[in-house]
């Protein structure tokens, strides 16, 4: 169902954007997805922006830490995976071949989080809820629909994710290329594919559902975005890849069949 109040452990449940210009990002994504925003002051003295669609939280935004931008790290979308026991999850990371970038940290009354790195270098966040389970709306126009790992050799890292999140990988052929679906209790919760071109570092990408892929791409171009992949039809829907004006990349998709 599109409205969610809980997430099974191992399911991507939240995304947020770390960007160099939060106000400009709000304007850009608001034009694309019809988001409305609420600014939440944090203990660090900065605002964490909550984006809403149909009065449900769909994503977050915050200023990218200065040390990241100074190091040349571009703005990016982060993927958060729900876990039942954050400490136990993080304890599995190094033995599975990964590393812990940020140990468990309480985020006020929302939950606790940690940031980990898989063996190939892709960064993913872990989330244990207190009051905030994650996105309240998914699989609808302007909301998260899929999370996807882009990595040179998916088979080399699926074992890591199986150990840490309990995922069961299933590889299939799609348009002549291998695609791996990560399952939790038989349900696909995320995907993984080989890096499509040289120079793209391992990372977790996000897909937003849209009613009109071509119209969204046109709106993104008019708003200052760069079209990395023009709309194309795939077995699962019509999709495109976009870079926002600050440099964060994301994809949009009009699904071939309405998701459940």
DRENFIMAR-142638 format. One record per residue (C-alpha): x, y, z; residue number from 1; residue in three letters. Coordinates in Angstrom, 3 decimals, padded with zeros to 6 digits. Layout:
BEGIN
+----------+----------+----------+-----+-----+
!       xx !       yy !       zz !   i !  aa !
+----------+----------+----------+-----+-----+
!        X !        Y !        Z ! NUM ! ALA !
...
+----------+----------+----------+-----+-----+
***
This chain:
BEGIN
+----------+----------+----------+-----+-----+
!       xx !       yy !       zz !   i !  aa !
+----------+----------+----------+-----+-----+
!  000.000 !  000.000 !  000.000 !   1 ! UNK !
!  001.226 !  003.551 ! -000.714 !   2 ! UNK !
!  000.767 !  004.738 !  002.902 !   3 ! UNK !
!  003.218 !  003.214 !  005.368 !   4 ! UNK !
!  003.523 !  003.368 !  009.139 !   5 ! UNK !
!  005.945 !  000.469 !  009.651 !   6 ! UNK !
!  008.819 ! -001.165 !  007.784 !   7 ! UNK !
!  010.011 ! -004.727 !  008.068 !   8 ! UNK !
!  013.674 ! -005.058 !  009.089 !   9 ! UNK !
!  015.891 ! -004.996 !  006.018 !  10 ! UNK !
!  013.604 ! -002.696 !  004.027 !  11 ! UNK !
!  014.808 !  000.693 !  002.746 !  12 ! UNK !
!  012.523 !  003.091 !  004.559 !  13 ! UNK !
!  013.863 !  006.635 !  004.220 !  14 ! UNK !
!  015.946 !  008.844 !  001.971 !  15 ! UNK !
!  017.484 !  012.238 !  002.436 !  16 ! UNK !
!  019.432 !  014.700 !  000.357 !  17 ! UNK !
!  022.701 !  016.235 !  001.466 !  18 ! UNK !
!  023.116 !  019.347 ! -000.677 !  19 ! UNK !
!  025.091 !  022.574 ! -000.927 !  20 ! UNK !
!  021.983 !  024.746 ! -001.369 !  21 ! UNK !
!  018.939 !  023.564 !  000.561 !  22 ! UNK !
!  016.701 !  026.451 ! -000.521 !  23 ! UNK !
!  017.442 !  025.857 ! -004.201 !  24 ! UNK !
!  016.886 !  022.116 ! -003.766 !  25 ! UNK !
!  013.505 !  022.755 ! -002.152 !  26 ! UNK !
!  012.500 !  024.859 ! -005.135 !  27 ! UNK !
!  013.706 !  022.285 ! -007.672 !  28 ! UNK !
!  012.109 !  019.218 ! -006.122 !  29 ! UNK !
!  008.981 !  021.150 ! -005.227 !  30 ! UNK !
!  008.485 !  021.948 ! -008.910 !  31 ! UNK !
!  009.054 !  018.330 ! -009.916 !  32 ! UNK !
!  007.139 !  016.479 ! -007.240 !  33 ! UNK !
!  004.796 !  018.985 ! -005.591 !  34 ! UNK !
!  006.517 !  018.667 ! -002.220 !  35 ! UNK !
!  005.808 !  020.929 !  000.733 !  36 ! UNK !
!  008.356 !  021.472 !  003.484 !  37 ! UNK !
!  008.740 !  021.834 !  007.226 !  38 ! UNK !
!  012.046 !  022.966 !  008.766 !  39 ! UNK !
!  013.066 !  021.182 !  011.956 !  40 ! UNK !
!  015.858 !  022.789 !  014.033 !  41 ! UNK !
!  018.505 !  020.302 !  015.176 !  42 ! UNK !
!  020.840 !  020.159 !  018.134 !  43 ! UNK !
!  023.680 !  021.008 !  015.750 !  44 ! UNK !
!  022.126 !  024.400 !  015.049 !  45 ! UNK !
!  021.059 !  023.616 !  011.468 !  46 ! UNK !
!  017.669 !  022.764 !  010.041 !  47 ! UNK !
!  016.629 !  019.326 !  008.848 !  48 ! UNK !
!  014.001 !  019.820 !  006.181 !  49 ! UNK !
!  011.149 !  017.338 !  005.977 !  50 ! UNK !
!  009.450 !  017.063 !  002.579 !  51 ! UNK !
!  005.760 !  016.142 !  002.524 !  52 ! UNK !
!  003.369 !  014.857 ! -000.123 !  53 ! UNK !
! -000.315 !  014.423 !  000.671 !  54 ! UNK !
!  000.576 !  015.420 !  004.252 !  55 ! UNK !
!  002.900 !  012.415 !  004.556 !  56 ! UNK !
!  006.708 !  012.610 !  004.997 !  57 ! UNK !
!  008.501 !  011.463 !  001.844 !  58 ! UNK !
!  012.124 !  012.584 !  002.269 !  59 ! UNK !
!  014.551 !  014.778 !  004.146 !  60 ! UNK !
!  017.039 !  017.478 !  003.149 !  61 ! UNK !
!  019.976 !  019.076 !  004.926 !  62 ! UNK !
!  023.077 !  021.111 !  004.262 !  63 ! UNK !
!  025.977 !  018.944 !  003.174 !  64 ! UNK !
!  028.762 !  018.997 !  005.795 !  65 ! UNK !
!  031.473 !  021.454 !  004.793 !  66 ! UNK !
!  034.196 !  018.819 !  005.028 !  67 ! UNK !
!  032.413 !  016.709 !  002.409 !  68 ! UNK !
!  031.999 !  019.504 ! -000.106 !  69 ! UNK !
!  035.585 !  020.648 !  000.497 !  70 ! UNK !
!  036.741 !  017.090 ! -000.215 !  71 ! UNK !
!  034.977 !  017.207 ! -003.572 !  72 ! UNK !
!  032.113 !  014.898 ! -002.581 !  73 ! UNK !
!  029.071 !  015.943 ! -004.608 !  74 ! UNK !
!  025.594 !  016.408 ! -003.149 !  75 ! UNK !
!  023.873 !  013.043 ! -002.868 !  76 ! UNK !
!  020.769 !  011.134 ! -001.910 !  77 ! UNK !
!  021.195 !  008.750 !  001.029 !  78 ! UNK !
!  019.327 !  005.464 !  001.471 !  79 ! UNK !
!  018.319 !  004.290 !  004.971 !  80 ! UNK !
!  017.565 !  000.627 !  005.700 !  81 ! UNK !
!  015.342 ! -000.217 !  008.668 !  82 ! UNK !
!  016.755 ! -002.560 !  011.298 !  83 ! UNK !
!  015.357 ! -003.932 !  014.540 !  84 ! UNK !
!  018.657 ! -003.854 !  016.452 !  85 ! UNK !
!  021.096 ! -001.211 !  015.266 !  86 ! UNK !
!  023.950 ! -002.227 !  017.545 !  87 ! UNK !
!  023.730 ! -005.845 !  016.408 !  88 ! UNK !
!  023.557 ! -004.798 !  012.755 !  89 ! UNK !
!  026.625 ! -002.585 !  012.988 !  90 ! UNK !
!  028.526 ! -005.343 !  014.795 !  91 ! UNK !
!  028.226 ! -007.507 !  011.659 !  92 ! UNK !
!  029.681 ! -004.958 !  009.250 !  93 ! UNK !
!  033.442 ! -005.398 !  009.599 !  94 ! UNK !
!  033.298 ! -009.194 !  009.704 !  95 ! UNK !
!  031.305 ! -009.066 !  006.458 !  96 ! UNK !
!  034.024 ! -006.999 !  004.768 !  97 ! UNK !
!  032.634 ! -003.512 !  005.202 !  98 ! UNK !
!  033.457 ! -000.592 !  007.468 !  99 ! UNK !
!  031.588 !  001.703 !  009.835 ! 100 ! UNK !
!  031.705 !  005.347 !  008.764 ! 101 ! UNK !
!  029.560 !  006.626 !  011.633 ! 102 ! UNK !
!  028.744 !  004.494 !  014.697 ! 103 ! UNK !
!  025.220 !  004.404 !  016.139 ! 104 ! UNK !
!  023.928 !  007.863 !  017.023 ! 105 ! UNK !
!  020.588 !  008.920 !  018.468 ! 106 ! UNK !
!  018.684 !  011.413 !  016.316 ! 107 ! UNK !
!  016.653 !  013.134 !  019.002 ! 108 ! UNK !
!  013.298 !  011.313 !  019.385 ! 109 ! UNK !
!  013.132 !  010.144 !  015.768 ! 110 ! UNK !
!  015.411 !  007.112 !  015.985 ! 111 ! UNK !
!  019.011 !  005.973 !  015.946 ! 112 ! UNK !
!  021.207 !  005.736 !  012.876 ! 113 ! UNK !
!  024.580 !  004.544 !  011.695 ! 114 ! UNK !
!  026.420 !  004.914 !  008.401 ! 115 ! UNK !
!  028.238 !  001.951 !  006.916 ! 116 ! UNK !
!  030.287 !  001.263 !  003.792 ! 117 ! UNK !
!  030.096 ! -001.940 !  001.772 ! 118 ! UNK !
!  033.254 ! -003.731 !  000.513 ! 119 ! UNK !
!  033.134 ! -001.875 ! -002.824 ! 120 ! UNK !
!  032.758 !  001.556 ! -001.213 ! 121 ! UNK !
!  029.031 !  002.271 ! -001.463 ! 122 ! UNK !
!  027.636 !  004.124 !  001.560 ! 123 ! UNK !
!  024.310 !  003.167 !  003.122 ! 124 ! UNK !
!  022.595 !  004.249 !  006.329 ! 125 ! UNK !
!  020.964 !  002.020 !  008.934 ! 126 ! UNK !
!  017.888 !  003.200 !  010.832 ! 127 ! UNK !
!  016.193 !  001.968 !  013.999 ! 128 ! UNK !
!  013.020 !  003.892 !  014.650 ! 129 ! UNK !
!  011.843 !  005.484 !  017.854 ! 130 ! UNK !
!  009.069 !  007.751 !  016.571 ! 131 ! UNK !
!  009.942 !  008.039 !  012.877 ! 132 ! UNK !
!  009.483 !  004.791 !  010.912 ! 133 ! UNK !
!  010.365 !  006.305 !  007.552 ! 134 ! UNK !
!  008.504 !  007.551 !  004.500 ! 135 ! UNK !
!  004.773 !  007.754 !  005.125 ! 136 ! UNK !
!  003.985 !  007.615 !  001.408 ! 137 ! UNK !
!  005.697 !  005.420 ! -001.205 ! 138 ! UNK !
!  005.043 !  004.136 ! -004.734 ! 139 ! UNK !
!  002.936 !  007.163 ! -005.695 ! 140 ! UNK !
!  003.618 !  010.223 ! -007.828 ! 141 ! UNK !
!  006.371 !  012.231 ! -006.136 ! 142 ! UNK !
!  007.327 !  009.519 ! -003.630 ! 143 ! UNK !
!  010.069 !  006.924 ! -003.324 ! 144 ! UNK !
!  009.497 !  003.763 ! -005.345 ! 145 ! UNK !
!  012.871 !  001.935 ! -005.457 ! 146 ! UNK !
!  016.433 !  001.937 ! -004.129 ! 147 ! UNK !
!  019.247 !  000.578 ! -006.284 ! 148 ! UNK !
!  022.897 ! -000.210 ! -005.726 ! 149 ! UNK !
!  025.205 !  000.737 ! -008.589 ! 150 ! UNK !
!  028.481 ! -001.155 ! -008.203 ! 151 ! UNK !
!  031.158 ! -002.666 ! -010.486 ! 152 ! UNK !
!  030.422 ! -006.277 ! -009.508 ! 153 ! UNK !
!  027.118 ! -006.847 ! -007.692 ! 154 ! UNK !
!  027.974 ! -010.500 ! -007.005 ! 155 ! UNK !
!  031.012 ! -009.380 ! -005.019 ! 156 ! UNK !
!  028.919 ! -007.460 ! -002.476 ! 157 ! UNK !
!  025.624 ! -009.350 ! -002.219 ! 158 ! UNK !
!  027.127 ! -011.544 !  000.503 ! 159 ! UNK !
!  027.847 ! -008.441 !  002.572 ! 160 ! UNK !
!  024.246 ! -007.302 !  002.414 ! 161 ! UNK !
!  022.996 ! -010.803 !  003.164 ! 162 ! UNK !
!  025.123 ! -010.887 !  006.312 ! 163 ! UNK !
!  024.237 ! -007.388 !  007.494 ! 164 ! UNK !
!  020.567 ! -007.033 !  006.487 ! 165 ! UNK !
!  019.533 ! -010.632 !  005.866 ! 166 ! UNK !
!  018.804 ! -010.003 !  002.182 ! 167 ! UNK !
!  018.330 ! -012.920 ! -000.192 ! 168 ! UNK !
!  019.702 ! -011.953 ! -003.625 ! 169 ! UNK !
!  018.036 ! -013.177 ! -006.801 ! 170 ! UNK !
!  019.710 ! -012.454 ! -010.138 ! 171 ! UNK !
!  017.734 ! -012.292 ! -013.360 ! 172 ! UNK !
!  018.280 ! -011.096 ! -016.925 ! 173 ! UNK !
!  016.625 ! -007.829 ! -017.910 ! 174 ! UNK !
!  017.109 ! -006.353 ! -021.379 ! 175 ! UNK !
!  020.129 ! -008.614 ! -021.824 ! 176 ! UNK !
!  021.834 ! -007.524 ! -018.607 ! 177 ! UNK !
!  022.009 ! -009.150 ! -015.187 ! 178 ! UNK !
!  019.938 ! -007.477 ! -012.490 ! 179 ! UNK !
!  019.886 ! -008.548 ! -008.857 ! 180 ! UNK !
!  016.840 ! -008.109 ! -006.663 ! 181 ! UNK !
!  017.406 ! -008.110 ! -002.902 ! 182 ! UNK !
!  014.592 ! -009.921 ! -001.132 ! 183 ! UNK !
!  013.268 ! -009.947 !  002.424 ! 184 ! UNK !
!  010.956 ! -012.879 !  003.094 ! 185 ! UNK !
!  010.427 ! -013.340 ! -000.642 ! 186 ! UNK !
!  009.603 ! -009.691 ! -001.339 ! 187 ! UNK !
!  011.910 ! -007.510 ! -003.439 ! 188 ! UNK !
!  013.026 ! -004.494 ! -001.429 ! 189 ! UNK !
!  015.995 ! -003.171 ! -003.436 ! 190 ! UNK !
!  018.048 ! -003.822 ! -006.545 ! 191 ! UNK !
!  021.659 ! -003.987 ! -007.675 ! 192 ! UNK !
!  023.214 ! -003.570 ! -011.091 ! 193 ! UNK !
!  026.669 ! -003.272 ! -012.596 ! 194 ! UNK !
!  028.018 !  000.241 ! -013.111 ! 195 ! UNK !
!  026.796 !  001.300 ! -016.578 ! 196 ! UNK !
!  029.780 !  003.511 ! -017.457 ! 197 ! UNK !
!  033.319 !  004.259 ! -016.347 ! 198 ! UNK !
!  033.906 !  006.909 ! -013.720 ! 199 ! UNK !
!  030.739 !  006.251 ! -011.699 ! 200 ! UNK !
!  031.631 !  005.354 ! -008.105 ! 201 ! UNK !
!  029.697 !  002.679 ! -006.198 ! 202 ! UNK !
!  026.621 !  004.259 ! -004.656 ! 203 ! UNK !
!  022.983 !  003.773 ! -003.713 ! 204 ! UNK !
!  020.571 !  005.472 ! -006.090 ! 205 ! UNK !
!  016.947 !  006.429 ! -005.517 ! 206 ! UNK !
!  013.928 !  006.272 ! -007.823 ! 207 ! UNK !
!  010.828 !  008.434 ! -007.515 ! 208 ! UNK !
!  007.487 !  007.380 ! -008.947 ! 209 ! UNK !
!  005.966 !  009.872 ! -011.376 ! 210 ! UNK !
!  002.735 !  009.787 ! -013.343 ! 211 ! UNK !
!  004.408 !  011.235 ! -016.451 ! 212 ! UNK !
!  008.103 !  010.434 ! -016.915 ! 213 ! UNK !
!  008.494 !  012.628 ! -020.014 ! 214 ! UNK !
!  006.713 !  015.549 ! -018.390 ! 215 ! UNK !
!  008.870 !  015.268 ! -015.276 ! 216 ! UNK !
!  012.035 !  015.265 ! -017.383 ! 217 ! UNK !
!  010.880 !  018.370 ! -019.229 ! 218 ! UNK !
!  010.132 !  020.092 ! -015.917 ! 219 ! UNK !
!  013.559 !  019.112 ! -014.554 ! 220 ! UNK !
!  015.288 !  020.567 ! -017.606 ! 221 ! UNK !
!  013.327 !  023.814 ! -017.301 ! 222 ! UNK !
!  014.212 !  024.026 ! -013.608 ! 223 ! UNK !
!  017.952 !  023.752 ! -014.281 ! 224 ! UNK !
!  018.470 !  020.009 ! -014.007 ! 225 ! UNK !
!  020.633 !  017.941 ! -016.321 ! 226 ! UNK !
!  019.203 !  014.874 ! -018.049 ! 227 ! UNK !
!  021.694 !  012.033 ! -017.653 ! 228 ! UNK !
!  019.490 !  009.431 ! -019.336 ! 229 ! UNK !
!  016.462 !  010.481 ! -021.407 ! 230 ! UNK !
!  013.175 !  008.649 ! -020.917 ! 231 ! UNK !
!  013.319 !  005.032 ! -022.026 ! 232 ! UNK !
!  010.980 !  002.094 ! -021.796 ! 233 ! UNK !
!  012.010 ! -000.931 ! -019.720 ! 234 ! UNK !
!  010.139 ! -004.079 ! -018.653 ! 235 ! UNK !
!  009.260 ! -002.422 ! -015.338 ! 236 ! UNK !
!  008.310 !  001.012 ! -016.629 ! 237 ! UNK !
!  009.436 !  004.183 ! -018.370 ! 238 ! UNK !
!  012.366 !  005.774 ! -016.583 ! 239 ! UNK !
!  014.970 !  008.526 ! -016.786 ! 240 ! UNK !
!  018.011 !  009.689 ! -014.818 ! 241 ! UNK !
!  018.452 !  013.299 ! -013.731 ! 242 ! UNK !
!  021.064 !  015.457 ! -012.000 ! 243 ! UNK !
!  019.714 !  018.336 ! -009.938 ! 244 ! UNK !
!  021.270 !  021.834 ! -010.229 ! 245 ! UNK !
!  023.569 !  021.177 ! -007.239 ! 246 ! UNK !
!  024.846 !  017.845 ! -008.625 ! 247 ! UNK !
!  022.798 !  015.142 ! -006.848 ! 248 ! UNK !
!  021.583 !  012.355 ! -009.114 ! 249 ! UNK !
!  018.285 !  010.464 ! -008.984 ! 250 ! UNK !
!  015.924 !  008.581 ! -011.255 ! 251 ! UNK !
!  012.230 !  008.852 ! -011.995 ! 252 ! UNK !
!  009.938 !  006.090 ! -013.182 ! 253 ! UNK !
!  006.406 !  005.685 ! -014.414 ! 254 ! UNK !
!  005.806 !  002.032 ! -013.519 ! 255 ! UNK !
!  004.460 ! -000.325 ! -016.173 ! 256 ! UNK !
!  001.974 ! -001.594 ! -013.621 ! 257 ! UNK !
!  000.761 !  000.249 ! -010.526 ! 258 ! UNK !
!  002.836 ! -001.017 ! -007.569 ! 259 ! UNK !
!  001.056 ! -002.613 ! -004.648 ! 260 ! UNK !
+----------+----------+----------+-----+-----+
***
